[in-house]
Amino acid sequence: MSISDYQLCNLDLDYEGYTQMALEGRVFNHWQQVLLYYMGDVDTGGSETETFKTEMPRIFPDWKWENFIARFESVRLSNRK
């Protein structure tokens, strides 16, 4: 794999929002891909999203998908007024 195999994508977050989401997602592998899939910005990511939604509550019993998405919606740049 080379650097040319990667694509830059906009997560609709500033630095503070990115940091908050990293913490909310407990820096779980591919948490950024999960957000891109949620936003509909990528066609792939369904399997990462399902793994994320399944494994996070097993590792962190207090973690909830709804809270993760609510936090994302609260820090998204496009949702700021």
BAFIBA-878036 format. One record per atom (N, C-alpha, C, O): residue number from 1; atom name; x, z, y. Coordinates in Angstrom, 3 decimals, padded with zeros to 6 digits. Each point is the difference from the previous one (the first is absolute). Layout:
BEGIN
SITE  nunu  nupa        c1        c3        c2
SITE   NUM    CA         X         Z         Y
...
//
This chain:
BEGIN
SITE  nunu  nupa        c1        c3        c2
SITE     1     N   000.852   000.000  -001.162
SITE     1    CA  -000.852   000.000   001.162
SITE     1     C   000.902   000.000   001.231
SITE     1     O   001.029   000.675   000.020
SITE     2     N  -001.403  -001.408   000.972
SITE     2    CA   000.773  -000.052   001.236
SITE     2     C  -000.883   000.411   001.168
SITE     2     O  -001.214   000.144  -000.141
SITE     3     N   001.832   000.040   001.278
SITE     3    CA  -000.743   000.395   001.192
SITE     3     C  -001.048  -001.045   000.372
SITE     3     O  -001.020   000.335   000.602
SITE     4     N   001.257  -001.584  -000.950
SITE     4    CA  -000.959  -001.058   000.323
SITE     4     C  -001.271   000.101  -000.838
SITE     4     O  -000.985  -000.678   000.296
SITE     5     N   000.987   001.508  -001.335
SITE     5    CA  -001.183   000.195  -000.828
SITE     5     C  -001.000   000.973   000.639
SITE     5     O  -001.115   000.164  -000.495
SITE     6     N   001.517   000.473   001.585
SITE     6    CA  -000.847   000.978   000.654
SITE     6     C  -000.674  -000.601   001.221
SITE     6     O   000.519  -000.922   000.630
SITE     7     N  -001.676   001.459  -000.314
SITE     7    CA  -000.782  -000.470   001.143
SITE     7     C  -000.321   001.210   000.875
SITE     7     O  -000.368   001.059  -000.509
SITE     8     N   000.506  -001.216   001.798
SITE     8    CA  -000.376   001.064   000.919
SITE     8     C  -001.502  -000.057   000.256
SITE     8     O  -000.570  -001.074   000.190
SITE     9     N  -000.058   002.239  -000.189
SITE     9    CA  -001.439   000.081   000.234
SITE     9     C  -000.277   001.112   001.005
SITE     9     O   000.707   001.007   000.041
SITE    10     N  -001.721  -001.198   000.751
SITE    10    CA  -000.392   000.964   001.009
SITE    10     C  -000.921   001.049  -000.625
SITE    10     O  -001.077  -000.327  -000.499
SITE    11     N   001.508   001.575   000.530
SITE    11    CA  -000.819   001.093  -000.522
SITE    11     C  -000.981   000.547   001.033
SITE    11     O  -000.773   000.908  -000.307
SITE    12     N   000.793  -001.448   001.531
SITE    12    CA  -000.898   000.446   001.064
SITE    12     C   000.253   001.464   000.346
SITE    12     O  -000.930   000.754   000.288
SITE    13     N   002.225  -000.360  -000.322
SITE    13    CA   000.403   001.372   000.280
SITE    13     C   001.183   000.015   000.951
SITE    13     O   000.839  -000.901  -000.027
SITE    14     N  -000.774   001.924   000.867
SITE    14    CA   001.225   000.226   000.755
SITE    14     C   000.862   000.967  -000.822
SITE    14     O  -000.357   000.365  -001.120
SITE    15     N   001.489   000.040   001.689
SITE    15    CA   000.918   000.868  -000.749
SITE    15     C  -000.672   001.305  -000.417
SITE    15     O   000.137   000.437  -001.143
SITE    16     N  -000.864   000.182   002.071
SITE    16    CA  -000.668   001.261  -000.311
SITE    16     C  -001.049  -000.180  -001.098
SITE    16     O  -000.094   000.824  -000.909
SITE    17     N  -000.693  -001.894   000.992
SITE    17    CA  -001.001  -000.275  -001.022
SITE    17     C   000.625  -000.299  -001.352
SITE    17     O  -000.504   000.423  -001.041
SITE    18     N   001.616  -001.164   001.071
SITE    18    CA   000.708  -000.310  -001.246
SITE    18     C   000.478   001.288  -000.667
SITE    18     O  -000.126   000.173  -001.213
SITE    19     N   000.675   000.721   002.026
SITE    19    CA   000.489   001.269  -000.536
SITE    19     C  -001.144   000.830  -000.566
SITE    19     O   000.127   000.589  -001.073
SITE    20     N  -001.246  -000.542   001.794
SITE    20    CA  -001.160   000.747  -000.485
SITE    20     C  -000.515  -000.571  -001.325
SITE    20     O  -000.359   000.749  -000.909
SITE    21     N   000.327  -002.080   000.810
SITE    21    CA  -000.485  -000.618  -001.237
SITE    21     C   000.983   000.201  -001.153
SITE    21     O  -000.412   000.179  -001.146
SITE    22     N   001.695  -000.208   001.446
SITE    22    CA   000.996   000.268  -001.043
SITE    22     C  -000.206   001.400  -000.570
SITE    22     O   000.074   000.204  -001.211
SITE    23     N  -000.331   000.751   002.091
SITE    23    CA  -000.253   001.369  -000.457
SITE    23     C  -001.333   000.101  -000.734
SITE    23     O  -000.093   000.664  -001.032
SITE    24     N  -000.930  -001.314   001.558
SITE    24    CA  -001.322   000.029  -000.644
SITE    24     C   000.063  -000.629  -001.397
SITE    24     O  -000.667   000.457  -000.928
SITE    25     N   001.473  -001.503   000.797
SITE    25    CA   000.176  -000.668  -001.290
SITE    25     C   001.103   000.619  -000.835
SITE    25     O   000.343  -000.507  -001.068
SITE    26     N   000.211   001.607   001.561
SITE    26    CA   001.067   000.738  -000.686
SITE    26     C   001.145  -000.929  -000.405
SITE    26     O   000.636   000.202  -001.034
SITE    27     N  -000.383  -001.209   001.851
SITE    27    CA   000.996  -001.064  -000.213
SITE    27     C  -000.003  -000.522  -001.436
SITE    27     O   001.037  -000.333  -000.573
SITE    28     N  -002.233   000.276   000.025
SITE    28    CA  -000.211  -000.578  -001.333
SITE    28     C   000.449  -001.461   000.016
SITE    28     O  -000.192  -000.699   000.995
SITE    29     N   000.771   000.251  -002.063
SITE    29    CA   000.497  -001.372  -000.108
SITE    29     C  -001.084  -001.020   000.364
SITE    29     O  -001.103   000.038  -000.546
SITE    30     N   001.417  -000.931   001.452
SITE    30    CA  -000.872  -001.097   000.442
SITE    30     C  -001.204   000.446   000.817
SITE    30     O  -001.004  -000.711   000.046
SITE    31     N   001.081   001.871   000.601
SITE    31    CA  -001.143   000.437   000.810
SITE    31     C  -000.302  -001.000   001.120
SITE    31     O  -001.152  -000.155   000.406
SITE    32     N   002.190  -000.520   000.088
SITE    32    CA  -000.217  -001.002   001.050
SITE    32     C  -000.795  -001.189  -000.534
SITE    32     O  -000.876  -000.523   000.689
SITE    33     N   001.178   000.102  -001.899
SITE    33    CA  -000.714  -001.104  -000.640
SITE    33     C  -001.479   000.361  -000.180
SITE    33     O  -000.875  -000.856   000.127
SITE    34     N   000.613   002.108  -000.417
SITE    34    CA  -001.379   000.475  -000.152
SITE    34     C  -000.763  -000.189   001.316
SITE    34     O  -001.152  -000.434  -000.004
SITE    35     N   001.791   000.757   001.114
SITE    35    CA  -000.655  -000.176   001.299
SITE    35     C  -000.234  -001.475   000.302
SITE    35     O  -001.063  -000.367   000.501
SITE    36     N   002.030  -000.468  -000.795
SITE    36    CA  -000.164  -001.438   000.234
SITE    36     C  -001.147  -000.553  -000.831
SITE    36     O  -000.785  -000.814   000.487
SITE    37     N   000.683   001.246  -001.731
SITE    37    CA  -001.083  -000.444  -000.877
SITE    37     C  -001.344   000.496   000.541
SITE    37     O  -000.979  -000.747   000.022
SITE    38     N   000.938   001.998   000.409
SITE    38    CA  -001.220   000.570   000.581
SITE    38     C  -000.457  -000.805   001.214
SITE    38     O  -001.192  -000.257   000.171
SITE    39     N   002.152  -000.139   000.673
SITE    39    CA  -000.333  -000.762   001.209
SITE    39     C  -000.348  -001.446  -000.311
SITE    39     O  -000.493  -000.712   000.875
SITE    40     N   000.739   000.261  -002.102
SITE    40    CA  -000.290  -001.372  -000.365
SITE    40     C   001.059  -000.978   000.467
SITE    40     O  -000.232  -001.209   000.032
SITE    41     N   001.411   001.738   000.336
SITE    41    CA   001.065  -000.852   000.511
SITE    41     C   000.821  -000.657  -001.098
SITE    41     O   000.759  -000.931   000.268
SITE    42     N  -000.900   001.400  -001.489
SITE    42    CA   000.734  -000.591  -001.120
SITE    42     C  -000.950  -000.178  -001.174
SITE    42     O  -000.940   000.776  -000.176
SITE    43     N   001.191  -001.796  -000.616
SITE    43    CA  -000.833  -000.248  -001.182
SITE    43     C   000.444   000.840  -001.179
SITE    43     O  -000.790   000.287  -000.900
SITE    44     N   002.058   000.108   000.902
SITE    44    CA   000.508   000.826  -001.091
SITE    44     C   000.012   001.446   000.451
SITE    44     O  -000.039   000.285   001.197
SITE    45     N   000.091   000.599  -002.122
SITE    45    CA   000.024   001.421   000.324
SITE    45     C  -001.105   000.774  -000.666
SITE    45     O  -000.056   001.224   000.111
SITE    46     N  -000.822  -001.913  -000.800
SITE    46    CA  -001.088   000.687  -000.688
SITE    46     C   000.488   000.956  -001.061
SITE    46     O  -000.525   001.105  -000.135
SITE    47     N   001.533  -001.525  -000.627
SITE    47    CA   000.510   000.876  -001.060
SITE    47     C   000.722   001.204   000.597
SITE    47     O  -000.123   001.111  -000.515
SITE    48     N   000.888  -001.323   001.616
SITE    48    CA   000.659   001.118   000.670
SITE    48     C  -001.038   000.967   000.563
SITE    48     O   000.179   001.217  -000.054
SITE    49     N  -001.254  -001.765   000.590
SITE    49    CA  -001.050   000.834   000.567
SITE    49     C  -000.670   000.832  -001.089
SITE    49     O  -000.232   001.194   000.188
SITE    50     N  -000.074  -001.803  -001.302
SITE    50    CA  -000.635   000.749  -001.096
SITE    50     C   000.936   001.082  -000.534
SITE    50     O  -000.440   001.113  -000.286
SITE    51     N   001.721  -001.433   000.150
SITE    51    CA   000.976   001.007  -000.436
SITE    51     C   000.062   001.135   001.006
SITE    51     O  -000.006   001.171  -000.377
SITE    52     N   000.066  -001.513   001.647
SITE    52    CA   000.045   000.989   001.075
SITE    52     C  -001.222   000.917  -000.063
SITE    52     O   000.134   001.223   000.037
SITE    53     N  -001.314  -001.813  -000.132
SITE    53    CA  -001.243   000.773  -000.016
SITE    53     C  -000.129   000.869  -001.249
SITE    53     O  -000.621   001.062   000.042
SITE    54     N   001.202  -001.507  -001.145
SITE    54    CA  -000.071   000.742  -001.262
SITE    54     C   001.052   001.096  -000.087
SITE    54     O  -000.295   001.127  -000.397
SITE    55     N   001.524  -001.467   000.772
SITE    55    CA   001.115   000.923  -000.186
SITE    55     C   000.121   001.078   001.078
SITE    55     O   000.408   001.124  -000.293
SITE    56     N  -000.755  -001.455   001.520
SITE    56    CA   000.154   000.989   001.071
SITE    56     C  -000.757   001.298  -000.285
SITE    56     O   000.582   001.072   000.166
SITE    57     N  -001.848  -001.114  -000.587
SITE    57    CA  -000.694   001.267  -000.285
SITE    57     C   000.581   000.736  -001.212
SITE    57     O  -000.131   001.219  -000.108
SITE    58     N   000.758  -001.944  -000.784
SITE    58    CA   000.639   000.666  -001.147
SITE    58     C   001.239   000.762   000.438
SITE    58     O   000.263   001.102  -000.480
SITE    59     N   000.499  -001.696   001.397
SITE    59    CA   001.234   000.623   000.478
SITE    59     C  -000.310   001.066   001.047
SITE    59     O   000.595   001.077   000.008
SITE    60     N  -001.533  -001.399   000.867
SITE    60    CA  -000.376   000.891   001.101
SITE    60     C  -001.507   000.249  -000.080
SITE    60     O  -000.778  -000.767   000.566
SITE    61     N   000.357   001.820  -001.255
SITE    61    CA  -001.429   000.244  -000.220
SITE    61     C  -000.841   000.088   001.283
SITE    61     O  -001.205  -000.247  -000.042
SITE    62     N   001.817   000.592   001.168
SITE    62    CA  -000.749   000.115   001.246
SITE    62     C  -000.136  -001.337   000.736
SITE    62     O  -000.680  -000.070   001.024
SITE    63     N   001.319  -000.993  -001.532
SITE    63    CA  -000.009  -001.302   000.667
SITE    63     C  -001.292  -000.743  -000.317
SITE    63     O  -000.483   000.007  -001.132
SITE    64     N  -000.073  -000.658   002.178
SITE    64    CA  -001.226  -000.786  -000.177
SITE    64     C   000.147  -001.349   000.696
SITE    64     O   000.501  -000.082   001.122
SITE    65     N  -000.945  -000.969  -001.800
SITE    65    CA   000.036  -001.360   000.538
SITE    65     C  -000.734  -000.072   001.340
SITE    65     O   000.480  -000.627   000.944
SITE    66     N  -001.642   001.269  -000.868
SITE    66    CA  -000.803  -000.036   001.217
SITE    66     C   000.762   000.577   001.183
SITE    66     O  -000.113  -000.513   001.113
SITE    67     N   000.888   001.571  -001.334
SITE    67    CA   000.789   000.604   001.069
SITE    67     C   001.145  -000.915   000.418
SITE    67     O   000.329  -000.090   001.183
SITE    68     N   000.271  -000.583  -002.149
SITE    68    CA   001.087  -000.944   000.280
SITE    68     C  -000.510  -001.123   000.909
SITE    68     O   000.636  -000.339   000.998
SITE    69     N  -001.776  -000.223  -001.353
SITE    69    CA  -000.576  -001.095   000.790
SITE    69     C  -000.485   000.504   001.358
SITE    69     O   000.166  -000.690   001.006
SITE    70     N  -000.755   001.870  -000.961
SITE    70    CA  -000.442   000.562   001.281
SITE    70     C   001.187   000.213   000.933
SITE    70     O  -000.094  -000.273   001.197
SITE    71     N   001.196   000.753  -001.731
SITE    71    CA   001.189   000.179   000.824
SITE    71     C   000.495  -001.345   000.512
SITE    71     O   000.344  -000.141   001.174
SITE    72     N  -000.311  -000.848  -002.067
SITE    72    CA   000.437  -001.332   000.408
SITE    72     C  -000.866  -000.535   001.129
SITE    72     O   000.520  -000.482   001.006
SITE    73     N  -001.824   000.564  -001.162
SITE    73    CA  -000.902  -000.506   001.030
SITE    73     C   000.179   000.748   001.318
SITE    73     O  -000.220  -000.567   001.069
SITE    74     N   000.615   001.828  -001.139
SITE    74    CA   000.188   000.795   001.222
SITE    74     C   001.289  -000.332   000.735
SITE    74     O   000.098   000.243   001.203
SITE    75     N   000.892  -000.792  -001.896
SITE    75    CA   001.290  -000.308   000.640
SITE    75     C   000.244  -001.499   000.187
SITE    75     O   001.005  -000.391   000.594
SITE    76     N  -001.901  -000.437  -001.086
SITE    76    CA   000.160  -001.458   000.164
SITE    76     C   000.022  -000.377   001.469
SITE    76     O  -000.818   000.476   000.787
SITE    77     N   001.748  -001.322  -000.429
SITE    77    CA   000.102  -000.443   001.385
SITE    77     C  -001.256  -000.756   000.441
SITE    77     O  -000.436   000.140   001.143
SITE    78     N  -000.137  -000.926  -002.027
SITE    78    CA  -001.185  -000.791   000.366
SITE    78     C  -001.247   000.851   000.197
SITE    78     O  -000.995  -000.490   000.535
SITE    79     N   001.025   001.749  -000.952
SITE    79    CA  -001.142   000.901   000.177
SITE    79     C   000.122   000.864   001.243
SITE    79     O  -000.911   000.767   000.315
SITE    80     N   002.026  -000.882   000.393
SITE    80    CA   000.175   000.789   001.227
SITE    80     C  -000.815  -000.604   001.121
SITE    80     O  -000.113  -001.220   000.116
SITE    81     N  -000.447   002.069   000.694
SITE    81    CA  -000.842  -000.463   001.109
SITE    81     C   000.677   000.256   001.309
SITE    81     O  -000.552  -000.321   001.053
//
